[in-house]
């Protein structure tokens, strides 16, 4: 009886381990998109300790998460509205933000991912929260992000704010 | 009767520390803990959602950093009322426990026309008495006709510039519940 129970537990543990390994090495497209968005939030964040080399590397890395023709439309009551078309604009905006602010912390919450029937594009709805450490002011906006699968890599093709209260 | 035999007959008494930590009957304590955890999980996920106020838009009624709860069952039997302080979801309805919510007061009900003239809130052209507003403003907002399932929400802190204050029509599905305290 005991041996039978031990075997059952061992099989269950083994199956869970296999599932975990499978999910780690072969993540679902949704998981990949969520991870990439977390990376975008990390790269969009910066602090005063960021050196010149790291700043440039992070900005270039951040821009790499967008398609070459990416469009960003950010309209918020908390900051001046801005739009960016293409990677050059985005690079400029990221460098401008780093030159104007000493630190910025960007977080994405409550993301929902919906794939198009062809599975080559996806729409993510999420809430973005941007704040400056030690500052009471912060920004919260609802966003819609469209991603495109370009040669196996999910890139942001369009990101726009959504008005929560109409 | 010798002393060792008497000690053997005495019932086992757990130490006071053990009694404090796990009770006289550990099995019962374990059952109580499991029940308590289950009750807390259900209550704080599906009935009373704990929130922390972040920002100044609801001053002076709610201060920045204050802890509160959202009653998610408040509108099961009746619809939201004017004057209710509610939490509004930014996220998709699919997200059952959003991390970020707006906290606003309902001032306009479905079908009404809301406007701000000289800082006064007008509902269908009549000035609304707002005892919760302590600092008045000079906001000018054109008439907004609310849809049949839309509520007009605004914060109590009207000393903020109008452009910086999040306000407007919120659909019924966006209202998650009523703020408890």
Interface residues (C-beta under 8 A of the other chain):
Chain A: X77 X78 X109 X110 X112 X125 X126 X127 X129 X136 X138 X140 X141 X142 X163 X164 X165 X166
Chain B: X54 X55 X56 X64 X88 X90 X91 X92 X94 X95 X98 X99 X100 X102 X104 X150 X153 X163 X164 X165 X166 X167 X168 X169 X170 X174
